[in-house]
């Protein structure tokens, strides 16, 4: 997995000179912090942001570990075929239009996965927004460049989200308001290959990460997730989506996830010593308290190191 986070060469398939587009934000964000070789790929251009632009991945001369893909879903399989031939180690598919939209999209996603597995290549996504690493100032995402100005302050909280816009709108709001500072933010989307347990294992070893938060709509490898959480010396906070019947139905159209039995999942997470949040803001509040080294008891026998000061009696009661 390390090649995703410290690649020797990155291609941006779908790079464009057109402003306010995903392909333009991808290439712009990449040039802001990444110091390795960058290869725009688009047959329409000879140059993008002063960088030589290649018609196809196959035409690239130079070291190339990963490709960021932002082209229509139907065009992705051919891009993957080119990446396999080129020896690319991993791709981040930030396009949508796969299992989250229809059975045909699911078949297309399976086709992409088959191409990658046959070629020994890893897939991150699809239907995701890639990742941000504030310590290295890496933005491997099509998040708008303007929203990042002045907010890339390294912190100690890392986030894994099975969503795209959550890792954009909500997270940039927290960063802009200086509510939280993040170490790493991973958006995994449909997680057809790379999934949360692999990234959790990576973050458990990451020296810049003290607290790990996850928004998940499903668990692909529940037992492994449980084992990692139980053995972790870093606090883990989970917000589970798709708890109700309607929420579970919505998660299918969002990231093609089967939400599972909520009561069972709550019990397993509790046994694993995981802090559970009921909404995004509570997840942020718990993470902020944990980052400040406050001890939140995991049982009624524990003793908290938190005091509540309030000028309002009712506010103090509700907070307590």
N, C-alpha and C positions, 0 to 999 in steps of 0.2 A: 504493500500500500504506500510505501514511502515515496514512490515515484510521482504520485499525485501531488504531494505536498512540497517536493523539491525537484521538479522535473528539469531535465536537460533538454530544453527545446519544447515550445508550445505552438501548436497550429490553431488558428481561429477560423473554422470553416463556416462561412457565411458573413465574414467581415465585410463591412461596407463603409463608404464615405458619407452615406446619408445620415444626417443628424437625427437625434431622437428616435433611433431604432436600436433594437437589441444587438444587432451585429456591430453597430458603431460603438455602443457602450462597452461591449465585450473587449474589443481591441483597445479602446481608450483606457479602460480600467487596468488592463494587463500591462500597458506601457508605464503606468504610474509607479509601480513598485517592483515588478519582476525584471530581473537584470539579465536573464538568459535569452537565447535566440527566440524571436517571435516571428511567426509566419502567417500573415493573412492569406486566406484561401477564398478566391472568388473569381470565376472566369471573366467577370465584367470589368475588372480593374487590373492595371499594371502596377499600381502603387496605392497603398492605404496608409495614411498618417506618416508618410515618408518611408514606409517599409515596402520592400518588394512584395507584390501580391502574386500568388501562384494560382493557376487554373484549377489544379487538383492537388491533393495531398501527395500523390505519386511524383509530382514535379518538384517537390521540395528537396533541396540539397543542403544537408547539414543535420546535426543531431536533433532527434525528435522523440520525446517520451510520451506526451499526451496531446490530445486534440480536444478543443472545446467546440461543440457542434451546435449551430443555431441555423438550421435550414428546415424547410418543410418536412414533415414526418416521412412522406413517401420517398424523399431523396436520401434519407439516412442510411438505408442498407448499402447503397453503392458507396457512400462515404466510408462506411465501416469496412467494406471489402478492400478499398484502397488503403485504409489504415493498417489492416492486417498484412497486406503485401509489403507495406513500408516498414513494418516492424514496430508500430506504435504499441506502447505497453498498456495504455488505458485511455478511455474517452469519457468525457462528461457531456451527455446529451441534454442540452437545455431546452430543446424543442418539446412542444406538447403534441397531442394528437395520437396517443398510443392507447394503452389498456384503460386509461381513465375515461375514454370517450365512447368506445364501442367494441363489439366483438372483433370487428375488422382491425381496429387499433390494437387489440390484444394480440391478434395474429401477427401484425407487423412488429410488435414488441418482441414476440417469441422468435421471429425471423432474425431480428437484430441480435438477440441473445445467442442464437445458434451460430451466427457468423463469428461473433466474438469468442465464444467458447472453442470453436473449431480452430481459431487462430491464436488461442492462448492470450487473449486480450480482455481486460476488465472494462465493465460498463458502470458508470456512475449515472444514476437517473433511470429513464428519461423523465421529462416533465419536472425539471428542478431548476434551481438557480445557482448550482455550483457551490463554491465556498469562498470565505474570507478569512485571512490570517493576518490579524492586526500587527503582530510582532514583526512580521516580514513585510507588511504593507502589500500583501498579495490580495488582489480582488479577481478571482477567476469566475466572474458572474456578470450578467447583463444588467445588474442593478444600475439605476441612473447615476452617472458620474457626479452630477451636482449634489446629490443627496449625501455623498461621502465627504464633502469638504468640511474639514475641521472636526470630524467625529471619529476618525480612525485612531483613537487613543487606546493603546494596549491595556488589557485588563486580565483578570484571572478566571472569568466565567466562560465556558465553552458551551455551545448549543448545537444540538442535532435536531433538525426539524424535517418532518415528512411533509414539506410544503414549500412553495416557492415564494409567494408574496409575503408570507409571514416573516421570512428571513429578509425581506426588503422593508415593507412598510412599518411593521411593528418594531423590528429591531432598530432601524434607523431612527425611529421616534425615541426609543430608549437611549440610544447613543447621543442623539442631538440634545435631549434634555439632561444628559449626563446622569441618568438614573442608574445605568450599568455601563461598565466597560468590558468588552469581550476579548477573549484570547483568539478563539476560532469559532466560526459559524459555518455549519455544514447543512446544506439543503439537499435531501436525497430523493425527493419526489416519489416515483413509482418503485424505486429500489429493486429493480429486476435482477440485479447482480450484487453490487456493493450495498450492504445493509448495515443497520444500526450497531450490531454487535462488533463488527470489524472496526467501525469508527470509535465505538466506546472503548475497545481494547487499546486503540491508538491514543485516545485522550487520557486514559489511565496512566500511560507512560509519558505523557507530554509534560515537561517541566513547567510550562507557562500556564497550565490549567490546574486550578484548585477546586472548582465546582463544575459539575456537568449537568446540564439541563437537556431534557428531550421532550419534544412534542411528537407523539407517535399515534398513528391510527391503527396499527397492527404490529405484531411481533412475528418475524419470520423464523427466528430461532430462539424460542422462549427459554429453553433450558440453559442455553449458553448465556443468554442475557442475565438470567437469574444467578448463575455461577459467578459471572463477572461482578455483578452488583454486590453479592454477598462477600466477595473477597476484596472489595474496593476500600481503600483508606481515604478516598475522596468522596464527599457527599454527592449524591445523585438525586435530582429532582425530575419527576415525570409528570407531564400533563397528557392524559390519554384522551384522544378524540374518538368520536363514534360510540359514546356510552349508551345513548338511547337507541331505540329502533330506528327513528328517523335520522339520528346522527350517524348510525351505521350505514344507512342507505346513502346518505350524503357523502360518506367517506369513499364509497365505491366510485362515485363520479368525480371525486377530487383526486385520489391517487390510486384508484383501483384496489382498495384494501378491504379485506374482510375483518371487521372490527373485533369479533369475538365476544365472549361472555364477560361483561363488565365486572360482576361480583367476583368471579374467579380471578380475573386479572388483578383486581384491587387486593385480594387476599395474598396472591403470589408476590406482588410488589411490596406489600407490608412485611412479609416474611423475609424478603431480600434486604430490608432496612432502607428502602427507598422512600424519600419524601414525595408525597403526592399532592399536586395542585389541582384546583377546580377550574381555574381559568388562567389566561396568559398573564394577567397582572399579578395574580397570587404567585405564579411561578417566578416572576421577576422579584417579588418581595421576599420569597423564601431564599432565592439565590443571593440576594443582597445581604440578608441577615447572616447566611452561612459564610459569605465572603468576608464579613467583618469578624469572623471567628466566634460569633455567638453560638452557644450550644442549644440546639432545639431538641428536647427529649423525644426519643422514639417510643417511649412508654410512659404511663402515668407515674411510674416509680422514679423516673429521671428528674433531675432538677435543672430547670432552665436558668440561663444567665442573661435574662432579658427583663428589663424594667420598663414600665409604661408610664410616661408623664403626659398629662393632658390637661388643658384648660376647660375641657368639657366633660361633665360626668358621663353623659351618654356615649361620647366618643371613646372614653376610657373603658366603659362596660363592653361596647361592641368589639374593641380591639382586644380586650382580655378574652 
